[in-house]
Amino acid sequence: MKFLITAGPTREPIDPVRYVSNRSSGKMGCAIAQAALDARHEVVLISGPVDVDLPRGARLVNANTADEMFDAVHANARDCDVCVMCAAVTDYKPEKPAAQKLKKGTEALLLKLVPTRDILRSLGSMQDRQFLLVGFAAETENIEKNALTKLRGKNCDIIVANDANLAMDSDENEVTILFRDGETQKISRAAKKIVARQLIKIFANAREKCLTKKT
Ligand code: C5P
């Protein structure tokens, strides 16, 4: 199967030297990409700026901003069997990044942020989507309830819910997988590499099931 996987954060420029971003390390997305390669799948990895070793054997596309990641995902999604949106795409970006470095002053500085485009939602709303669509939900409260709202709102097939406090920039994770039909499955706390291996099996099975239903 062919997997498209997004990983890491995005950075939204304030000026040429400053940006808005988040604490995502890219470890979960890269572990998923490595697990897919180990299971002999083809992988396109679209990665934000990360400091981890990227899996060898994947086709790598770098994306710095949410807009770059949006374009890279849409350029590659159609011929994939499974799209796993694991990146922590920055939700807001400065409306007008300054062309030159902002000068320090003594007054408060107001930064107007506008929403970025939601990549997962845009894939979920594609009319003729053939691929299995997987989203992630990093939450700090009401984890499963919020994840279910995302599953429905973004029209995914699967949402992987995790606790942002445990998952972000950590080597371990613990996840609950929510399926479209209401089924849930838990993977208990383990190294991200181990969790990723189980996730790949689950995604590949779910994709097989979709295909069987369609024929
Ligand atoms: O709504 P929230 O950002 O928490 O949803 C998380 C899921 O949505 C993740 O799968 C993430 O990759 C995806 N997402 C996206 N584009 C955005 C924001 C989030 O693809 N702009």
Residues whose N, C-alpha, C, O or C-beta is under 5 A from the ligand:
A	BS01	C5P	M85 C86 A87 A88 V89 T90 T116 R117 D118 I119 L120 G135 F136 A137
